[in-house]
Amino acid sequence: MSVFSNLPERERFVCSKREPVLIFGTGSFGRSVARACAVSGIEVKAFIQTTPTAHTVDGIAVRSWADFSEGEKDLPLLIGIFNRDTPFDGLVALASSAGFHRIVLPYDIYAQFGTELGWRYWLSGPDLLQAHVNELNDIYELLADEESKNCLEQLVKFRLGLNLSYSSFAHREQQYFNSISLSRFKNSAIRYVDAGAYNGDSFLSLREVHEVSAAYLFEPDPRNFAALVSNLQSVGYPALCLPVGLAKHHELLRFKGSLGEAGHLDPQGEDGIMTAPLDDLLQGKSVDFIKLDIEGAELDAFLGMKRVLSTQAPNIAVSSYHRPQDLWALLKFLSGRGLDFRFYFRQHAFNSFDLVLYAVK
């Protein structure tokens, strides 16, 4: 079945030096879009905030929706808000109600300015998805239920700009710990690995719904690790906490921290972290459930746990939205282990963020 072979292409708006643009949003993404425009010689006439908190940002005027003439409302309006909390369709509705009609969304912005914007989670130009149609069709056939298949189909259309309404969709199941991932264990306690344990929030959520007999929590960000240890001590939950990132090799790498749960590997990062293979860290220990949410390093972590996967076949819940290729590459890797996993997709936040692949026995 070739579900993705005949996806229609659509005309995409391209910003031009011939006219200035407006940017809605003054956060990290919006400011980065402004810098990308400047590199390309495109004037940013103003930022828009619904309730302005400053007169200027990065030397660019900040205005409210009511501050524009009818003529200015004909200018291209770039949506400079890109997160899991604010659906694109709601932002479009807000801009449209204010009289703007040339509205450019983040996936179209990235198609033009991807080089300048760099890594932005799942954002990519349309060519990447179109070039991997075969992989998308392959993993579609491996999904275990119609809900997962529909999720994949609608998500791909959304990222190609063909399904704006999907931006406000999210599944209702609890993220990571739900009937898909836990039904195998029934009333038995589980041995749990958390890669990207952050401040312990996921482990504490698991403890609310299922008994845990052993927990190995990995968090390389120094600030998050301190919070993790403190939070677990405060509630008296025993767990082995290690300030290490999971990867294929033992390495000392640069890390961009101080970003809360969004800390990630970055050659220019101010922190140094250690990484190690789970196969080495769990010598002689068993595991039933692995959760990975490590900002794009998930595939590298899988490469460092081949022995654990092949000998123990734990259930897995892995974030699959940090990089565009995670959509197919993670499932493709796990399906090649010969472990007879059943695969499910569930999306737990807006704008196709917090997409989780569940691989269960």
C-alpha positions as CSV (number, residue, x, y, z in Angstrom):
1,M,0.0,0.0,0.0
2,S,1.4,3.4,-1.0
3,V,-0.4,5.8,1.3
4,F,2.2,8.6,0.8
5,S,3.0,8.2,-2.9
6,N,0.5,10.7,-4.2
7,L,0.7,13.5,-1.8
8,P,-0.2,16.7,-3.6
9,E,2.3,19.5,-3.8
10,R,1.2,23.0,-3.0
11,E,2.5,26.4,-3.8
12,R,4.5,27.9,-1.0
13,F,5.0,31.5,-0.2
14,V,8.5,32.8,-0.6
15,C,9.6,36.0,1.1
16,S,11.1,38.6,-1.2
17,K,13.5,41.5,-0.8
18,R,10.9,43.5,-2.7
19,E,8.6,43.9,0.3
20,P,9.0,44.0,4.1
21,V,7.5,41.3,6.4
22,L,5.9,41.2,9.8
23,I,6.6,38.6,12.4
24,F,4.1,37.4,15.0
25,G,6.0,36.5,18.2
26,T,9.1,37.7,19.9
27,G,10.3,34.5,21.4
28,S,13.4,32.5,20.4
29,F,11.9,31.2,17.1
30,G,10.5,34.6,16.1
31,R,13.8,36.4,16.8
32,S,15.6,33.7,14.8
33,V,13.3,34.2,11.9
34,A,14.0,37.9,12.0
35,R,17.8,37.2,11.9
36,A,17.3,34.8,9.0
37,C,15.4,37.5,7.1
38,A,18.1,40.0,7.7
39,V,20.7,37.6,6.4
40,S,18.7,37.3,3.2
41,G,18.2,41.1,2.9
42,I,14.5,41.0,3.8
43,E,13.3,43.9,6.0
44,V,11.3,43.0,9.1
45,K,9.0,46.0,9.5
46,A,7.8,45.0,13.0
47,F,7.2,42.3,15.5
48,I,3.6,41.7,16.6
49,Q,2.6,40.9,20.2
50,T,-1.0,40.7,21.2
51,T,-0.1,42.7,24.3
52,P,3.3,44.3,23.7
53,T,5.7,44.1,26.6
54,A,8.4,46.3,25.0
55,H,8.7,49.0,22.4
56,T,11.5,47.2,20.5
57,V,13.1,43.7,20.3
58,D,16.5,43.3,18.7
59,G,16.1,46.8,17.3
60,I,12.8,46.1,15.6
61,A,9.6,47.8,16.6
62,V,7.0,45.8,18.5
63,R,3.3,46.6,17.7
64,S,-0.1,45.3,18.6
65,W,-2.7,44.0,16.2
66,A,-4.6,47.3,16.3
67,D,-1.5,49.4,15.3
68,F,-1.6,48.5,11.6
69,S,-3.2,50.3,8.7
70,E,-5.3,48.4,6.2
71,G,-2.4,48.7,3.7
72,E,0.1,47.2,6.2
73,K,-2.2,44.3,6.7
74,D,-1.4,43.2,3.1
75,L,2.2,42.6,4.1
76,P,3.3,39.0,4.6
77,L,2.8,37.9,8.2
78,L,5.3,35.2,9.4
79,I,4.2,33.1,12.3
80,G,7.2,33.3,14.6
81,I,5.7,31.0,17.3
82,F,6.8,27.3,17.3
83,N,6.0,25.2,20.3
84,R,3.8,22.3,21.5
85,D,1.3,24.5,23.4
86,T,-0.1,26.9,20.8
87,P,-1.7,25.3,17.8
88,F,-1.0,26.8,14.4
89,D,-4.6,26.9,13.4
90,G,-5.4,29.1,16.5
91,L,-2.6,31.5,15.5
92,V,-3.9,31.7,12.0
93,A,-7.4,32.4,13.3
94,L,-6.1,35.2,15.5
95,A,-4.2,36.8,12.7
96,S,-7.1,36.5,10.3
97,S,-9.5,38.0,12.8
98,A,-7.1,41.0,13.0
99,G,-7.4,41.5,9.2
100,F,-4.2,39.8,8.0
101,H,-4.5,37.3,5.1
102,R,-1.0,36.6,3.8
103,I,0.0,34.3,6.7
104,V,3.1,32.2,6.5
105,L,3.5,29.2,8.8
106,P,6.7,27.8,10.4
107,Y,7.0,24.9,8.0
108,D,7.0,27.3,5.0
109,I,9.4,29.7,6.8
110,Y,11.7,26.8,7.3
111,A,11.5,25.7,3.7
112,Q,13.1,29.0,2.8
113,F,15.3,29.7,5.8
114,G,16.2,26.3,7.0
115,T,20.0,26.8,6.6
116,E,19.9,29.9,8.7
117,L,17.5,28.5,11.3
118,G,19.4,25.3,11.9
119,W,17.9,22.4,13.9
120,R,14.3,23.1,14.9
121,Y,12.9,19.8,16.0
122,W,10.7,18.2,13.3
123,L,10.8,21.2,10.9
124,S,12.2,20.4,7.5
125,G,11.7,21.4,3.9
126,P,9.1,19.4,2.0
127,D,11.8,17.7,-0.1
128,L,12.9,15.6,2.9
129,L,9.5,14.0,3.5
130,Q,9.0,13.5,-0.3
131,A,12.4,11.8,-0.6
132,H,11.5,9.3,2.1
133,V,8.1,8.3,0.9
134,N,9.2,4.6,0.7
135,E,10.3,4.6,4.3
136,L,7.0,6.2,5.4
137,N,5.0,3.6,3.5
138,D,7.1,0.8,5.0
139,I,6.6,2.0,8.6
140,Y,2.9,2.6,7.9
141,E,2.5,-1.1,7.2
142,L,4.2,-2.0,10.4
143,L,1.9,0.0,12.7
144,A,-0.4,-2.2,14.9
145,D,-3.6,-0.3,14.9
146,E,-5.7,2.1,12.7
147,E,-5.3,4.9,15.2
148,S,-1.5,4.8,14.7
149,K,-1.8,4.6,10.9
150,N,-4.2,7.6,10.9
151,C,-1.8,9.5,13.2
152,L,1.1,9.0,10.8
153,E,-1.0,9.9,7.7
154,Q,-2.4,13.1,9.2
155,L,0.9,14.1,10.7
156,V,2.7,13.8,7.4
157,K,0.1,15.9,5.7
158,F,0.3,18.5,8.5
159,R,4.0,18.9,8.2
160,L,3.7,19.3,4.4
161,G,1.2,22.1,5.0
162,L,-1.8,20.0,3.8
163,N,-3.7,19.6,7.1
164,L,-3.7,22.8,9.2
165,S,-6.5,21.6,11.5
166,Y,-4.3,18.7,12.7
167,S,-2.2,21.2,14.6
168,S,-4.7,21.3,17.4
169,F,-5.0,17.5,17.7
170,A,-3.5,15.5,20.6
171,H,-4.3,12.0,21.8
172,R,-5.8,11.7,25.3
173,E,-3.7,8.8,26.5
174,Q,-1.1,9.6,29.2
175,Q,2.3,10.2,27.7
176,Y,4.6,7.2,28.0
177,F,2.6,5.3,30.6
178,N,-0.7,4.0,29.3
179,S,-2.6,0.9,28.3
180,I,-0.3,0.4,25.3
181,S,3.0,0.5,27.2
182,L,1.9,-1.1,30.5
183,S,-0.7,-3.8,29.7
184,R,2.0,-6.4,29.3
185,F,3.0,-6.1,33.0
186,K,-0.5,-6.3,34.5
187,N,0.1,-6.4,38.3
188,S,3.8,-7.1,38.2
189,A,6.4,-4.5,39.2
190,I,8.7,-3.3,36.5
191,R,12.4,-2.5,36.2
192,Y,12.5,0.9,34.5
193,V,15.1,2.9,32.6
194,D,14.6,6.6,31.9
195,A,16.9,8.3,29.4
196,G,16.3,12.1,29.7
197,A,14.9,11.8,33.3
198,Y,14.8,15.7,33.6
199,N,13.7,16.5,37.1
200,G,12.1,13.1,37.8
201,D,8.6,14.1,36.5
202,S,8.2,11.0,34.3
203,F,9.4,8.6,37.0
204,L,7.0,10.2,39.5
205,S,4.2,9.9,37.0
206,L,5.0,6.2,36.4
207,R,5.0,5.6,40.2
208,E,1.4,6.9,40.3
209,V,0.1,4.3,38.0
210,H,2.4,1.3,38.3
211,E,4.7,-0.3,40.8
212,V,8.4,0.0,40.1
213,S,10.9,-2.6,41.5
214,A,14.1,-0.9,40.2
215,A,14.7,2.4,38.4
216,Y,17.8,3.7,36.5
217,L,17.5,7.4,35.7
218,F,19.9,9.1,33.4
219,E,20.1,12.9,33.1
220,P,23.3,14.6,31.8
221,D,22.2,18.3,32.3
222,P,23.9,19.3,35.6
223,R,21.0,21.5,36.7
224,N,18.3,19.0,35.9
225,F,20.3,16.3,37.6
226,A,20.5,18.3,40.8
227,A,16.7,18.8,40.7
228,L,16.2,15.1,39.9
229,V,18.1,14.0,43.0
230,S,16.4,16.6,45.2
231,N,12.9,15.7,44.0
232,L,13.3,12.0,44.5
233,Q,14.9,12.5,48.0
234,S,12.0,14.7,49.0
235,V,9.4,12.0,48.3
236,G,11.6,9.1,49.4
237,Y,11.5,7.1,46.2
238,P,14.7,5.0,45.7
239,A,16.3,5.1,42.3
240,L,19.8,5.0,40.8
241,C,20.4,8.4,39.3
242,L,23.4,8.9,37.0
243,P,24.6,12.2,35.4
244,V,25.2,10.4,32.1
245,G,23.7,10.6,28.6
246,L,22.9,7.4,26.7
247,A,24.7,7.0,23.4
248,K,26.6,4.5,21.3
249,H,30.1,5.3,22.7
250,H,31.8,6.5,25.8
251,E,32.5,10.2,25.1
252,L,32.9,13.6,26.6
253,L,30.7,15.9,24.6
254,R,29.6,19.6,24.7
255,F,26.0,20.2,25.9
256,K,23.7,23.2,25.7
257,G,22.1,23.2,29.1
258,S,20.0,25.7,31.2
259,L,17.1,25.0,28.9
260,G,15.0,22.9,31.2
261,E,13.8,19.8,29.5
262,A,15.1,21.0,26.1
263,G,18.9,20.7,26.9
264,H,20.7,19.0,24.0
265,L,24.1,18.1,22.5
266,D,25.7,21.1,20.9
267,P,29.3,21.6,19.8
268,Q,29.1,25.2,21.1
269,G,27.4,24.2,24.4
270,E,28.8,25.5,27.7
271,D,28.6,22.2,29.6
272,G,30.6,19.0,29.2
273,I,28.7,15.8,29.7
274,M,29.6,12.1,29.6
275,T,27.8,9.6,27.4
276,A,27.9,5.8,27.6
277,P,26.1,2.8,26.1
278,L,23.3,1.3,28.1
279,D,24.8,-2.1,27.4
280,D,27.8,-1.2,29.6
281,L,25.8,0.6,32.3
282,L,23.4,-2.2,32.9
283,Q,25.9,-5.1,33.1
284,G,24.1,-7.9,34.9
285,K,20.9,-5.9,35.5
286,S,17.5,-6.6,33.9
287,V,15.1,-4.0,32.5
288,D,11.4,-4.3,31.5
289,F,10.6,-0.7,30.2
290,I,12.8,2.0,28.6
291,K,11.6,5.5,28.1
292,L,13.8,7.8,25.9
293,D,13.3,11.6,25.5
294,I,16.8,12.9,24.7
295,E,16.3,15.7,22.2
296,G,17.4,14.0,19.0
297,A,19.9,11.5,20.4
298,E,17.5,8.7,20.5
299,L,18.8,6.7,17.6
300,D,22.4,7.0,18.9
301,A,21.1,5.7,22.3
302,F,19.5,2.7,20.6
303,L,22.9,1.9,19.0
304,G,24.4,1.6,22.5
305,M,21.8,-0.8,23.8
306,K,21.7,-3.5,21.1
307,R,22.5,-6.3,23.7
308,V,19.8,-5.1,26.1
309,L,17.3,-5.0,23.3
310,S,18.1,-8.4,21.9
311,T,18.4,-10.3,25.2
312,Q,15.6,-8.6,27.2
313,A,13.2,-7.1,24.6
314,P,11.9,-4.4,27.0
315,N,8.9,-2.3,26.1
316,I,9.9,1.1,24.7
317,A,8.4,4.5,24.6
318,V,10.6,6.8,22.6
319,S,10.1,10.4,21.5
320,S,10.0,10.6,17.7
321,Y,9.7,14.3,16.9
322,H,13.0,15.8,17.8
323,R,14.4,15.4,14.3
324,P,12.5,15.1,11.0
325,Q,13.9,11.6,10.3
326,D,12.9,10.3,13.7
327,L,9.5,9.8,12.2
328,W,10.7,6.7,10.3
329,A,14.3,6.0,11.4
330,L,13.5,4.9,15.0
331,L,10.8,2.5,14.0
332,K,12.9,1.2,11.1
333,F,15.8,0.5,13.5
334,L,13.6,-1.3,16.1
335,S,11.8,-3.3,13.4
336,G,15.1,-4.7,12.2
337,R,16.0,-6.2,15.6
338,G,13.9,-9.3,14.9
339,L,12.0,-8.9,18.2
340,D,8.4,-9.0,17.0
341,F,7.5,-5.7,18.6
342,R,4.1,-4.2,18.0
343,F,4.4,-0.6,17.0
344,Y,2.1,2.3,17.9
345,F,2.2,6.1,17.4
346,R,0.5,8.5,19.8
347,Q,0.8,12.3,19.6
348,H,0.6,13.9,23.1
349,A,0.8,17.6,22.3
350,F,-0.1,20.2,19.6
351,N,1.7,20.9,16.3
352,S,2.9,17.2,16.1
353,F,5.1,17.7,19.1
354,D,5.5,15.0,21.7
355,L,4.9,12.2,19.2
356,V,5.8,8.9,20.9
357,L,6.6,5.6,19.3
358,Y,5.6,2.7,21.4
359,A,7.4,-0.7,20.8
360,V,5.8,-3.3,22.9
361,K,5.7,-7.1,23.3
